[in-house]
Amino acid sequence: MKNFQILSSIVSLAIIVLPCFGQANGVEFGLPYPGITLPQHALAQESMHAFFMQHWDQAESLSVEMQRIERDDVLLPMSNMLRFAMRSWRILNDEFEHEAERAKAYQELVQLRTECMYILHHRQWPDSTLATRLFLEGGINGFNAFLKIRSNPLKALSSGINSLKLFNTAHKIAPRMNDIYLGLGLFQCALAEEPGIVKVAIGLFNGLHVNLDSGLTYLRMCSDSALYTQDGAREYLVQFLDPKKPFESAEKQKIFRMLQTLYTNSPYYVFQEIDEGLAFHRYDIFSENTIAWAKRKIESFDTDNYSLRRYANLVRWQCAILDTSSADTLHLEPFTRGQDFSFYPIFLSAARSDFLLHMRKNLSNARRKKERQNYTRLKKQALYVIRHSTIDPMLREYFLWHLEDGLP
């Protein structure tokens, strides 16, 4: 399965701290958590729906409105956590057109955390809100661990485990606070995926036990019944489920189609499904049905901002490699050298080359050798380009896994 490096495992561990992304998709699983009012609850779900549509400005506007209500009515700082999570997700997924936007998001994280911690610890709150306060504090402190990853990874790991303790305490107080399963699940999955970091963690923290299956179970529970983190859990199930195990691969396919149903016009979830197929299921993805389906989806894509246009372009590149005869009609936008996804057209060519090598049974030995050399060249070139691109390190690790495991 995925062979993440230690750094990416710590990054994955750190992102257990984003407990406010996802939404209940219009289904009420219960009242808001203690201390969260109905207006906060409604705005949180609306904001998260806009966010997973990648309508960043709308999501931010809704969460700012929530913050105004919280300040006026002296409420728990749900909006701080929400805005923290949204910026974090965008940073980790490299969803900024300009570097200045990314830098601004990093600066705002510090302010959001400082304000949230002040509100939690310098105001008097009813005892009934303790689980919710632990939930918010665990999330904020956990992401603060992420900020230390490059400068002090072991301290970041320690901070992440302290956040885990807060989540566990909150869950004991409020067992139906199902959004906490996101943090518990990601902690288990991230450490289980990297034996090296597990050894370090166990050496530092006696009694620490990690298990991938337990982590996946937590994420499934979150995706089924959480109030705010459902779609975040689904996205991480996509990351940690093994595409080479038939049952888990089928589960991932259901998640792709569920997200496409929830966010009908988003190119992002179509891109994810085709990318998975190109990396691990080429016999299925190189089919007339897939090509026809993808082309139909392209016609309805939302392209209102940079992120949506980027993924729409990537899907067009995918279609062009699935059906090379249509390339001239798809209006492909090229990537500049070193750009975040500049490796992707090369990866696509390598995937097609490998597929054709396996399909063409009657090639002469000389021709097969030549084609194999071309495939190897493309694979090496794709790996070189992604390692030297401007793509965010976390996203780089994810696609390196696709390249290294998906291109044998």
C-alpha positions in Angstrom: 0.0 0.0 0.0 1.1 3.6 0.2 4.7 4.1 1.2 4.6 7.6 2.7 7.8 9.1 4.0 8.0 10.0 7.7 7.3 13.7 7.0 4.1 13.0 5.2 2.9 10.7 8.0 3.5 13.5 10.5 1.6 15.8 8.2 -1.2 13.3 8.0 -1.2 13.0 11.8 -1.3 16.8 12.1 -4.4 17.0 10.0 -6.4 15.1 12.6 -7.0 18.6 13.9 -9.4 19.8 11.3 -12.7 18.8 13.0 -15.0 21.3 11.3 -14.8 20.4 7.6 -17.6 18.3 5.9 -21.3 18.7 6.4 -24.4 16.7 7.1 -25.7 17.2 3.5 -29.1 18.3 4.7 -29.7 15.4 7.0 -30.2 16.2 10.7 -28.5 13.6 12.9 -29.4 15.4 16.1 -29.2 18.7 17.8 -26.0 20.8 17.7 -23.4 20.0 20.2 -23.6 21.5 23.7 -22.9 25.3 23.5 -23.5 25.5 19.8 -26.7 27.3 18.8 -29.0 26.5 16.0 -27.9 29.6 13.9 -24.3 28.5 14.4 -25.1 24.9 13.4 -27.0 26.0 10.3 -24.3 28.4 9.1 -21.6 25.8 9.7 -23.4 23.3 7.5 -24.1 25.9 4.8 -20.5 27.0 4.9 -19.2 23.5 4.6 -21.4 22.7 1.7 -20.1 25.8 -0.1 -16.6 24.8 0.8 -16.7 21.3 -0.6 -18.2 22.8 -3.7 -14.9 24.8 -3.7 -16.8 28.1 -3.5 -14.2 29.5 -1.2 -15.6 33.1 -1.0 -19.1 32.0 -0.2 -17.9 29.6 2.5 -15.8 32.4 4.0 -18.7 34.8 3.9 -21.0 32.4 5.7 -18.4 31.6 8.4 -17.7 35.4 8.9 -21.5 35.8 9.5 -21.3 33.0 12.1 -18.4 34.8 13.8 -20.4 38.0 14.0 -23.2 36.2 15.7 -20.8 34.6 18.1 -19.3 37.9 19.1 -22.7 39.6 19.5 -24.2 36.8 21.6 -21.0 35.7 23.4 -20.9 32.1 22.0 -18.3 29.4 21.7 -15.9 30.1 18.8 -17.1 27.6 16.3 -16.4 30.0 13.4 -12.7 30.2 14.4 -12.4 26.5 14.1 -14.3 26.4 10.9 -12.2 29.2 9.3 -9.1 27.5 10.6 -10.1 24.2 9.0 -10.9 25.8 5.6 -7.6 27.6 5.4 -5.8 24.4 6.5 -7.5 22.3 3.9 -6.7 24.8 1.1 -3.0 25.0 2.2 -2.6 21.2 2.2 -4.3 20.9 -1.2 -2.5 23.8 -2.7 -5.7 25.7 -3.6 -4.2 29.2 -4.1 -3.6 30.9 -7.4 -1.0 33.2 -6.0 1.7 32.7 -3.3 0.5 35.9 -1.5 -2.9 34.3 -0.9 -1.2 31.3 0.8 1.0 33.6 2.9 -2.1 35.5 4.0 -3.9 32.3 5.0 -0.9 31.2 7.1 -0.9 34.6 8.9 -4.7 34.4 9.6 -4.2 30.9 11.1 -2.2 32.4 14.0 -4.8 35.1 14.7 -7.7 32.6 14.6 -5.9 30.2 17.0 -5.0 33.0 19.4 -8.5 34.3 19.5 -10.1 30.9 19.9 -7.8 29.9 22.8 -8.5 33.2 24.6 -12.2 32.8 24.3 -12.1 29.2 25.5 -9.9 29.9 28.5 -10.7 33.4 29.6 -14.5 33.3 29.7 -16.8 31.5 32.0 -18.7 28.6 30.2 -21.3 26.2 31.6 -19.9 22.8 32.5 -22.3 21.3 30.0 -20.2 22.7 27.2 -16.9 21.0 28.3 -16.9 18.3 25.5 -17.4 20.9 22.8 -14.7 23.1 24.2 -12.3 20.1 24.3 -13.3 19.4 20.7 -12.4 22.9 19.6 -9.2 23.1 21.6 -8.0 19.7 20.4 -8.5 20.9 16.8 -6.7 24.2 17.2 -3.8 22.8 19.1 -3.4 19.9 16.7 -3.1 22.2 13.7 -0.6 24.2 15.6 1.4 21.0 15.7 1.3 21.0 11.9 2.9 24.4 11.9 5.9 22.9 13.7 6.4 19.9 11.4 9.3 21.2 9.4 11.2 22.9 12.3 10.5 20.3 15.0 8.7 17.2 13.8 9.0 15.3 17.2 7.5 18.2 19.0 4.8 18.3 16.4 4.1 14.7 17.0 3.9 15.3 20.8 1.4 18.2 20.3 -0.7 16.0 18.0 -0.9 13.2 20.6 -1.9 15.8 23.3 -4.7 16.8 20.9 -5.7 13.2 20.7 -6.0 13.1 24.5 -8.4 16.0 24.3 -10.5 14.3 21.7 -10.6 11.1 23.8 -11.7 13.0 26.9 -14.4 14.8 24.9 -15.6 11.5 23.5 -15.9 10.0 27.0 -18.1 12.9 28.0 -20.2 13.0 24.9 -20.1 9.6 23.1 -22.5 10.9 20.4 -20.1 13.7 19.3 -19.4 11.7 16.2 -17.2 14.4 14.5 -14.5 13.4 16.9 -14.1 10.1 15.0 -12.4 12.0 12.2 -9.5 12.9 14.6 -9.4 9.4 16.1 -9.5 7.8 12.7 -6.8 9.9 11.1 -4.5 9.4 14.1 -4.7 5.6 13.7 -4.4 5.6 9.9 -1.5 8.0 9.7 0.7 6.2 12.2 -0.3 2.7 11.0 0.8 3.7 7.5 4.4 4.5 8.6 6.1 1.8 10.7 9.1 4.1 11.3 7.1 6.8 12.9 5.1 4.2 14.9 8.4 3.0 16.5 9.3 6.6 17.4 5.9 7.3 18.8 5.7 4.1 20.9 9.1 4.9 22.3 8.0 8.3 23.4 4.5 7.5 24.6 3.9 4.3 26.5 0.6 2.6 25.9 0.2 4.0 22.4 -1.6 1.5 20.1 -2.3 2.1 16.4 -4.2 0.0 13.9 -5.2 0.8 10.4 -8.4 -1.1 10.5 -9.5 0.7 13.6 -8.7 4.0 11.9 -10.7 3.1 8.9 -13.7 2.1 11.1 -13.5 5.5 12.9 -13.5 7.3 9.5 -16.5 5.3 8.3 -18.4 6.1 11.4 -17.7 9.8 10.9 -18.7 9.7 7.3 -22.0 8.0 8.2 -23.2 10.1 11.1 -21.1 13.2 11.9 -22.7 16.7 11.9 -19.8 18.6 10.2 -17.0 16.3 9.2 -18.7 13.8 6.9 -17.1 14.8 3.7 -13.7 15.3 5.3 -13.9 11.7 6.5 -14.9 10.6 3.0 -11.9 12.3 1.5 -9.6 10.7 4.0 -11.1 7.3 3.4 -10.2 7.8 -0.3 -6.6 8.4 0.9 -6.2 5.5 3.2 -8.4 2.7 1.7 -6.2 0.3 -0.3 -7.0 0.4 -4.1 -5.5 -3.0 -4.5 -8.0 -4.7 -2.2 -11.2 -5.4 -4.1 -13.6 -4.6 -1.2 -11.8 -1.3 -0.3 -11.5 -0.3 -3.9 -15.3 -0.8 -4.4 -15.8 1.3 -1.2 -13.7 4.1 -2.7 -15.7 4.0 -5.9 -18.9 4.4 -3.9 -17.4 7.4 -2.2 -16.4 9.0 -5.5 -19.9 8.7 -6.8 -21.5 9.9 -3.6 -19.4 13.1 -3.6 -20.2 13.6 -7.3 -23.9 13.3 -6.4 -23.6 15.8 -3.6 -21.5 18.3 -5.6 -22.9 17.7 -9.1 -21.0 20.3 -11.0 -17.6 20.1 -9.3 -14.8 18.8 -11.5 -12.7 17.9 -8.4 -14.5 14.7 -7.6 -14.5 13.6 -11.2 -10.8 14.2 -11.4 -10.2 12.1 -8.2 -12.1 9.1 -9.6 -10.4 9.1 -13.0 -7.0 9.7 -11.4 -7.5 6.7 -9.2 -8.5 4.6 -12.2 -5.5 5.7 -14.2 -3.1 4.9 -11.4 -4.6 1.5 -10.3 -7.4 0.3 -12.5 -6.3 1.1 -16.1 -8.2 -1.9 -17.6 -11.5 -0.3 -16.3 -10.7 3.3 -17.0 -9.6 3.0 -20.6 -13.1 2.1 -21.8 -15.7 3.8 -24.1 -18.2 4.0 -21.2 -15.7 6.0 -19.1 -14.8 8.3 -21.9 -18.4 9.0 -22.7 -19.2 9.6 -19.0 -16.3 12.0 -18.5 -17.1 14.0 -21.6 -20.7 14.4 -20.4 -19.4 15.6 -17.0 -17.1 18.2 -18.6 -20.1 20.0 -20.3 -21.6 20.8 -16.9 -18.5 21.7 -14.9 -18.5 24.8 -12.6 -15.5 26.9 -13.5 -16.1 30.0 -11.4 -12.7 30.2 -9.7 -9.1 29.2 -10.0 -9.4 25.8 -8.3 -12.5 24.7 -10.3 -10.8 25.8 -13.6 -7.7 23.9 -12.6 -9.5 20.6 -12.0 -11.7 21.1 -15.1 -8.5 21.4 -17.1 -7.0 18.3 -15.5 -10.1 16.3 -16.3 -9.8 17.5 -20.0 -6.2 16.2 -19.9 -7.4 12.9 -18.6 -10.0 12.6 -21.3 -7.4 13.5 -23.9 -5.3 10.5 -22.8 -8.2 8.2 -22.6 -9.3 9.2 -26.1 -6.4 10.7 -28.0 -8.6 11.4 -31.0 -10.5 14.0 -29.0 -7.5 16.0 -27.8 -7.8 18.8 -30.3 -11.4 19.5 -29.3 -10.9 19.6 -25.5 -9.2 23.0 -25.3 -6.3 21.8 -23.1 -4.5 24.5 -21.2 -0.7 23.7 -20.9 1.2 23.8 -17.7 4.3 26.0 -17.4 7.5 24.4 -16.3 7.7 23.8 -12.6 4.0 24.6 -12.1 2.1 22.5 -9.5 0.6 20.0 -11.9 3.2 20.2 -14.6 4.0 16.5 -14.0 0.4 15.4 -14.7 0.4 15.2 -18.6 3.7 13.1 -18.3 2.1 10.8 -15.8 -0.9 10.4 -18.1 1.3 9.5 -21.1 3.1 7.0 -18.9 -0.1 5.4 -17.7 -1.4 5.1 -21.3 2.0 3.6 -22.4 1.8 1.0 -19.7 -1.8 0.2 -20.6 -0.9 -0.3 -24.3 2.1 -2.5 -23.5 -0.2 -4.9 -21.6 -2.9 -4.8 -24.3 -0.7 -5.3 -27.3 0.1 -9.0 -27.0 1.5 -9.4 -30.5 4.4 -6.9 -30.4 7.7 -8.1 -31.6 10.4 -8.3 -29.0 12.3 -5.4 -30.5 9.2 -3.2 -30.5 8.2 -4.2 -27.0 11.6 -3.4 -25.8 11.4 0.1 -27.4 8.0 0.7 -26.0 9.1 -0.4 -22.5 12.1 2.0 -22.7 9.7 4.8 -23.7 7.4 4.0 -20.7 10.4 4.0 -18.3 11.6 7.3 -19.7 8.1 8.8 -19.1 7.9 7.5 -15.6 11.3 8.8 -14.6 10.5 12.2 -16.2 7.1 12.4 -14.3 8.9 11.7 -11.0 11.6 14.2 -11.7 9.1 17.0 -12.6 6.9 16.5 -9.6 9.9 16.5 -7.2 11.0 19.8 -8.7 7.5 21.4 -9.0 5.9 24.1 -6.8 3.2 21.7 -5.6 2.6 21.7 -1.8 4.8 19.0 -0.1 1.7 17.1 1.3 0.1 17.0 -2.1 3.5 16.0 -3.6 3.7 13.0 -1.3 0.2 11.9 -2.3 0.9 12.0 -6.0 4.3 10.4 -5.6 2.5 7.5 -4.1 0.3 7.3 -7.2 3.3 7.5 -9.5 5.5 5.1 -7.6 2.8 2.5 -6.9 0.6 3.1 -9.9 3.5 3.0 -12.5 5.3 -0.4 -12.0 
